[in-house]
Amino acid sequence: MQIRTESAKDTKRLAADFAEKVVTDLKRNSAAVVALEGDLGAGKTTFVQGFARALGVKENVLSPTFVLMKVYKVGCQMSGVRCYPKHLIHIDCYRLDSPQDLLHLGFKDLLKDKDAIILIEWADRIKKIIPTKNIFWIKFRHGKLPSVRTISIRQGQET
């Protein structure tokens, strides 16, 4: 699926709608993973902000470029029912030298956490260790105008 957004607000709205899809569609036998790809400034962090807000995250969500990972408590209610997940894990792989760097931070254990959704910016840098199930790949591209983005979403293994 390919979507065009006209502004950061549109991208956040898309992310909020997508958060509901992830919460309702993915199996809960492991963490759900949303792998984000795209150039600098293409909208990855903006998307994560909209996604987090839809799940009831109250904190200000910024890219964890220097700390690599940030965990947020989720406080959402969708369709009037307390929803999964219990926490949102936001990872930024921009500064990683290799996928091994993330493994040293306990990434495999995070993937086993059925109460988590993991959003990974610069996921293309760690493709070798990302699972092929319970995952969405989202690619962000700059449009012709500064505020326009083309966003491609696919479920399952990266191609």
Backbone as JSON, one array per atom type, in Angstrom:
{
  "sequence": "MQIRTESAKDTKRLAADFAEKVVTDLKRNSAAVVALEGDLGAGKTTFVQGFARALGVKENVLSPTFVLMKVYKVGCQMSGVRCYPKHLIHIDCYRLDSPQDLLHLGFKDLLKDKDAIILIEWADRIKKIIPTKNIFWIKFRHGKLPSVRTISIRQGQET",
  "N": [[0.85, -1.17, 0.0], [0.54, 2.2, -0.79], [0.84, 5.54, 0.28], [0.19, 9.01, 0.23], [1.19, 11.8, 2.02], [0.46, 15.15, 3.0], [1.46, 16.82, 4.9], [3.11, 17.18, 8.13], [1.18, 16.82, 10.06], [-0.71, 15.26, 8.67], [0.85, 12.95, 8.35], [1.14, 12.14, 11.0], [-1.53, 11.6, 11.59], [-2.03, 9.47, 9.86], [-0.28, 7.63, 11.05], [-1.53, 7.29, 13.54], [-3.91, 6.03, 12.79], [-2.78, 3.74, 11.73], [-1.61, 2.64, 14.0], [-3.81, 1.65, 15.38], [-4.5, -0.42, 13.65], [-2.26, -2.1, 13.9], [-2.45, -2.81, 16.59], [-4.85, -4.27, 16.59], [-4.57, -6.21, 14.57], [-2.15, -7.76, 14.63], [-0.57, -10.75, 15.86], [-0.27, -11.78, 19.27], [1.87, -13.24, 20.31], [4.44, -12.58, 20.39], [6.58, -9.68, 20.35], [5.23, -6.99, 18.44], [6.54, -5.64, 15.47], [7.5, -2.66, 13.92], [9.12, -1.63, 11.25], [11.0, 1.02, 10.17], [12.03, 2.87, 7.37], [14.0, 5.24, 5.52], [15.24, 8.38, 4.21], [17.15, 10.96, 5.98], [15.05, 13.19, 7.7], [12.73, 12.37, 6.44], [10.37, 11.65, 7.67], [10.13, 9.64, 9.59], [10.41, 9.85, 12.47], [8.34, 11.64, 12.98], [6.16, 10.05, 12.26], [6.39, 8.06, 14.26], [5.79, 9.65, 16.48], [3.04, 10.27, 16.08], [2.0, 7.68, 16.16], [2.67, 6.87, 18.76], [1.22, 8.76, 20.28], [-1.39, 7.99, 19.66], [-1.51, 5.63, 21.07], [-1.67, 6.53, 23.59], [0.6, 7.53, 24.8], [2.09, 9.79, 26.9], [4.42, 11.25, 27.15], [6.85, 13.46, 25.62], [7.79, 12.55, 22.48], [10.81, 11.9, 21.05], [13.4, 11.3, 18.65], [15.48, 8.61, 19.55], [18.28, 8.91, 18.98], [20.85, 9.23, 20.19], [20.7, 7.79, 22.58], [19.86, 5.4, 21.73], [17.64, 3.71, 22.4], [14.33, 3.98, 23.66], [11.83, 3.51, 26.06], [8.37, 3.6, 26.37], [5.57, 4.04, 28.44], [2.38, 2.78, 27.81], [-0.88, 4.08, 27.55], [-3.39, 3.6, 26.46], [-6.77, 3.44, 25.18], [-8.66, 1.76, 23.04], [-11.54, 1.5, 21.14], [-12.98, 1.55, 23.48], [-11.93, -0.34, 25.18], [-9.34, -1.47, 27.28], [-6.24, -1.53, 25.84], [-3.84, -3.64, 24.2], [-0.62, -2.63, 23.41], [1.42, -2.96, 26.43], [3.64, -1.43, 26.59], [5.63, 0.75, 24.54], [8.35, 0.47, 22.46], [10.93, 2.37, 21.28], [13.34, 2.48, 18.9], [16.39, 3.63, 17.54], [18.46, 3.13, 14.92], [20.42, 4.53, 13.62], [23.05, 5.26, 14.41], [24.34, 2.86, 14.76], [26.98, 0.53, 14.26], [26.88, -2.06, 13.46], [24.48, -4.79, 13.22], [24.96, -6.35, 15.44], [25.5, -4.63, 17.54], [23.0, -3.9, 18.51], [22.07, -6.33, 19.4], [23.61, -6.68, 21.66], [22.28, -5.06, 23.41], [20.14, -6.48, 24.26], [18.2, -7.1, 22.33], [17.02, -9.45, 21.24], [15.57, -10.46, 23.42], [13.72, -8.4, 23.72], [12.19, -8.79, 21.44], [10.74, -11.02, 22.13], [8.86, -10.14, 23.86], [5.61, -10.12, 24.4], [3.94, -8.1, 25.14], [4.66, -5.76, 23.93], [5.15, -3.21, 21.45], [7.43, -2.59, 18.97], [9.06, 0.02, 17.5], [11.24, 0.74, 14.93], [13.57, 2.91, 13.85], [15.56, 3.5, 10.95], [15.72, 0.84, 10.24], [16.62, -0.68, 8.13], [19.31, -0.94, 8.53], [19.67, -3.04, 10.22], [18.63, -5.35, 9.14], [19.33, -8.07, 9.04], [18.81, -9.14, 11.55], [16.19, -8.75, 12.13], [12.91, -9.96, 12.71], [10.85, -12.04, 10.55], [8.19, -12.38, 10.77], [5.13, -11.06, 12.16], [5.49, -8.36, 11.61], [5.71, -5.09, 10.19], [6.85, -3.26, 7.39], [7.81, -0.01, 6.72], [8.32, 2.48, 4.41], [9.65, 5.66, 3.85], [9.52, 8.44, 1.73], [10.75, 11.49, 0.39], [8.69, 14.03, -1.0], [7.91, 16.03, -3.95], [7.33, 18.57, -3.08], [8.31, 20.35, -0.09], [6.81, 19.52, 2.22], [5.54, 17.2, 1.53], [5.14, 13.66, 1.58], [5.78, 10.33, 0.5], [4.58, 7.31, 1.46], [5.18, 3.99, 1.94], [3.7, 0.95, 2.81], [4.09, -2.32, 3.96], [3.35, -5.66, 4.88], [5.05, -8.24, 6.61], [7.92, -10.13, 5.5], [10.88, -8.34, 4.51], [11.64, -7.18, 1.24]],
  "CA": [[0.0, 0.0, 0.0], [1.31, 3.45, -0.87], [0.03, 6.68, 0.72], [0.85, 10.32, 0.14], [0.76, 12.76, 3.04], [0.74, 16.53, 2.58], [2.01, 17.59, 6.02], [3.45, 16.4, 9.31], [-0.09, 16.48, 10.7], [-1.24, 14.12, 7.91], [1.68, 11.77, 8.65], [0.77, 11.71, 12.36], [-2.88, 11.03, 11.51], [-1.84, 8.14, 9.26], [0.35, 6.79, 12.08], [-2.54, 6.97, 14.55], [-4.78, 5.0, 12.18], [-1.98, 2.53, 11.59], [-1.44, 2.08, 15.35], [-5.0, 0.84, 15.67], [-4.39, -1.63, 12.83], [-1.24, -2.96, 14.51], [-3.0, -3.31, 17.85], [-5.93, -5.23, 16.37], [-4.27, -7.23, 13.56], [-0.99, -8.62, 14.83], [-0.63, -11.77, 16.9], [0.36, -11.34, 20.52], [2.77, -14.26, 20.84], [5.75, -11.93, 20.45], [6.44, -8.24, 20.12], [4.95, -6.53, 17.08], [7.65, -4.8, 15.03], [7.27, -1.75, 12.81], [10.45, -1.27, 10.76], [10.9, 2.27, 9.43], [13.17, 3.19, 6.5], [13.88, 6.5, 4.79], [16.33, 9.34, 4.38], [17.02, 11.95, 7.05], [13.98, 14.17, 7.53], [11.66, 11.85, 5.59], [9.12, 11.51, 8.41], [10.11, 8.48, 10.48], [10.12, 10.26, 13.85], [6.99, 12.23, 12.97], [5.27, 8.9, 12.26], [6.46, 7.47, 15.59], [5.08, 10.55, 17.38], [1.61, 10.04, 15.89], [1.74, 6.32, 16.6], [2.75, 6.88, 20.23], [0.1, 9.54, 20.8], [-2.6, 7.16, 19.52], [-1.48, 4.61, 22.11], [-1.8, 7.18, 24.88], [1.89, 7.93, 25.38], [1.99, 11.19, 27.34], [5.72, 11.9, 27.06], [7.26, 14.03, 24.35], [8.54, 11.52, 21.77], [11.89, 12.37, 20.19], [14.21, 10.18, 18.16], [16.53, 8.25, 20.51], [19.51, 8.75, 18.21], [22.04, 9.13, 21.02], [20.52, 6.78, 23.62], [19.52, 4.23, 20.92], [16.35, 3.1, 22.69], [13.5, 4.61, 24.68], [10.63, 2.73, 26.34], [7.27, 4.44, 26.82], [4.39, 3.38, 28.99], [1.2, 2.99, 26.98], [-2.07, 4.31, 28.34], [-4.46, 3.78, 25.48], [-8.02, 2.71, 25.12], [-9.23, 1.77, 21.7], [-12.85, 0.89, 21.12], [-13.49, 1.5, 24.84], [-11.33, -1.45, 25.91], [-7.9, -1.31, 27.54], [-5.63, -2.22, 24.71], [-2.46, -4.07, 24.06], [0.44, -3.18, 24.24], [1.67, -2.28, 27.7], [4.7, -0.45, 26.36], [6.11, 1.01, 23.19], [9.81, 0.57, 22.46], [11.35, 3.16, 20.13], [14.76, 2.26, 18.68], [16.98, 4.35, 16.41], [19.68, 2.41, 14.54], [21.25, 5.39, 12.78], [24.44, 5.29, 14.85], [24.89, 1.52, 14.94], [27.99, 0.08, 13.3], [26.44, -3.37, 12.95], [23.33, -5.33, 13.97], [25.45, -6.91, 16.71], [25.4, -3.59, 18.57], [21.65, -3.96, 19.08], [21.96, -7.6, 20.13], [24.23, -6.48, 22.98], [21.32, -4.34, 24.25], [19.03, -7.37, 24.59], [17.16, -7.01, 21.29], [16.29, -10.72, 21.1], [14.61, -10.53, 24.51], [12.65, -7.45, 23.41], [11.34, -9.4, 20.42], [9.91, -12.04, 22.78], [7.91, -9.46, 24.76], [4.29, -10.06, 23.75], [3.25, -6.89, 25.58], [5.36, -4.6, 23.37], [5.28, -2.88, 20.04], [8.75, -2.03, 18.76], [9.22, 0.82, 16.29], [12.67, 0.83, 14.69], [14.02, 3.83, 12.79], [16.75, 3.03, 10.25], [15.66, -0.62, 10.36], [17.39, -1.29, 7.04], [20.69, -1.18, 9.0], [19.72, -4.27, 11.03], [17.75, -6.32, 8.47], [19.74, -9.45, 9.31], [18.33, -9.65, 12.85], [14.77, -8.43, 12.29], [12.08, -11.13, 12.41], [10.09, -11.97, 9.3], [6.76, -12.48, 11.11], [4.63, -10.06, 13.1], [6.24, -7.15, 11.28], [5.36, -4.2, 9.08], [7.93, -2.43, 6.88], [7.29, 1.26, 6.22], [9.37, 3.26, 3.75], [9.31, 7.07, 3.71], [10.25, 9.15, 0.67], [10.45, 12.91, 0.23], [7.93, 14.38, -2.19], [8.44, 17.16, -4.7], [7.21, 19.74, -2.2], [8.97, 20.07, 1.19], [5.96, 18.9, 3.23], [4.91, 15.99, 0.98], [5.84, 12.39, 1.76], [5.18, 9.11, -0.02], [4.81, 6.31, 2.49], [4.83, 2.63, 1.49], [3.53, 0.03, 3.94], [3.89, -3.72, 3.6], [3.42, -6.55, 6.02], [5.85, -9.43, 6.4], [9.36, -10.08, 5.21], [11.44, -7.31, 3.65], [12.04, -7.71, -0.07]],
  "C": [[0.9, 1.24, 0.0], [0.37, 4.62, -0.59], [0.85, 7.94, 0.58], [0.3, 11.19, 1.26], [1.24, 14.14, 2.63], [1.42, 17.36, 3.67], [2.4, 16.64, 7.15], [2.18, 15.96, 10.04], [-0.75, 15.29, 10.0], [-0.47, 12.84, 8.24], [1.34, 11.25, 10.04], [-0.61, 11.08, 12.38], [-2.82, 9.62, 10.91], [-1.26, 7.18, 10.29], [-0.65, 6.38, 13.15], [-3.49, 5.89, 14.03], [-4.04, 3.68, 12.08], [-1.76, 1.86, 12.95], [-2.62, 1.2, 15.71], [-4.97, -0.47, 14.88], [-3.39, -2.6, 13.47], [-1.79, -3.6, 15.78], [-4.03, -4.4, 17.61], [-5.53, -6.4, 15.47], [-3.16, -8.21, 13.93], [-1.18, -9.59, 15.99], [0.15, -11.3, 18.12], [1.25, -12.42, 21.13], [4.22, -13.78, 20.89], [5.53, -10.44, 20.25], [6.06, -8.0, 18.66], [6.07, -5.57, 16.72], [7.2, -3.95, 13.85], [8.64, -1.21, 12.43], [10.32, -0.07, 9.83], [12.19, 2.55, 8.65], [12.93, 4.53, 5.84], [15.04, 7.42, 5.09], [16.1, 10.23, 5.59], [15.88, 12.91, 6.73], [12.81, 13.68, 6.7], [10.36, 11.6, 6.33], [9.03, 10.35, 9.38], [9.73, 8.86, 11.92], [8.74, 10.88, 13.96], [5.94, 11.12, 13.02], [5.23, 8.26, 13.66], [5.69, 8.33, 16.6], [3.57, 10.36, 17.28], [1.18, 8.68, 16.38], [1.67, 6.27, 18.13], [1.57, 7.62, 20.85], [-1.2, 8.73, 20.74], [-2.67, 6.07, 20.58], [-1.53, 5.22, 23.51], [-0.49, 7.53, 25.55], [1.82, 9.43, 25.68], [3.3, 11.96, 27.18], [5.94, 12.5, 25.67], [8.17, 13.01, 23.66], [9.53, 12.16, 20.81], [12.68, 11.16, 19.73], [15.32, 9.88, 19.16], [17.88, 8.01, 19.84], [20.72, 8.51, 19.1], [21.92, 8.09, 22.13], [20.14, 5.43, 23.0], [18.11, 3.68, 21.16], [15.64, 3.85, 23.8], [12.24, 3.75, 24.83], [9.58, 3.65, 26.93], [6.15, 3.57, 27.37], [3.19, 3.76, 28.13], [-0.02, 3.15, 27.88], [-3.32, 4.41, 27.49], [-5.71, 2.99, 25.8], [-8.53, 2.86, 23.71], [-10.52, 0.98, 21.74], [-13.38, 0.68, 22.54], [-12.9, 0.4, 25.69], [-9.85, -1.17, 26.11], [-7.16, -2.13, 26.5], [-4.23, -2.71, 25.0], [-1.81, -2.98, 23.22], [0.51, -2.47, 25.58], [2.75, -1.23, 27.56], [5.11, -0.41, 24.89], [7.62, 1.21, 23.29], [10.21, 1.25, 21.16], [12.87, 3.04, 20.02], [15.21, 3.06, 17.46], [18.34, 3.71, 16.11], [20.65, 3.24, 13.72], [22.74, 5.29, 13.13], [25.08, 3.91, 15.01], [25.92, 1.2, 13.85], [27.6, -1.25, 12.68], [25.22, -3.81, 13.75], [23.74, -5.89, 15.33], [25.34, -5.9, 17.85], [24.04, -3.63, 19.26], [21.44, -5.27, 19.86], [22.55, -7.47, 21.53], [23.31, -5.74, 23.94], [20.09, -5.2, 24.59], [17.9, -7.37, 23.58], [16.36, -8.3, 21.16], [15.25, -10.89, 22.21], [13.44, -9.57, 24.27], [11.68, -8.06, 22.4], [10.4, -10.45, 21.0], [8.8, -11.42, 23.64], [6.56, -9.26, 24.08], [3.47, -8.85, 24.16], [3.86, -5.62, 24.99], [5.1, -4.45, 21.88], [6.62, -2.16, 19.93], [8.76, -1.27, 17.44], [10.71, 1.08, 16.11], [12.95, 1.78, 13.53], [15.35, 3.32, 12.25], [16.85, 1.51, 10.33], [16.45, -1.33, 9.27], [18.83, -1.59, 7.47], [20.81, -2.47, 9.82], [18.84, -5.37, 10.43], [18.06, -7.77, 8.85], [19.16, -10.01, 10.61], [16.85, -9.33, 13.1], [13.94, -9.65, 11.92], [11.3, -10.94, 11.1], [8.59, -12.09, 9.53], [6.41, -11.39, 12.12], [5.32, -8.71, 12.89], [5.58, -6.4, 10.13], [6.62, -3.44, 8.7], [7.31, -1.17, 6.31], [8.46, 2.06, 5.66], [8.86, 4.66, 3.48], [10.17, 7.68, 2.61], [9.81, 10.6, 0.64], [9.64, 13.09, -1.06], [8.57, 15.55, -2.9], [8.36, 18.46, -3.9], [7.78, 19.38, -0.83], [8.11, 19.32, 2.21], [5.36, 17.57, 2.79], [5.8, 14.76, 1.21], [5.05, 11.3, 1.04], [5.59, 8.01, 0.95], [4.29, 4.96, 1.99], [4.79, 1.72, 2.7], [3.34, -1.38, 3.41], [4.07, -4.58, 4.85], [4.27, -7.76, 5.65], [7.28, -9.14, 6.04], [9.72, -8.96, 4.25], [11.85, -7.92, 2.33], [13.23, -6.96, -0.61]]
}
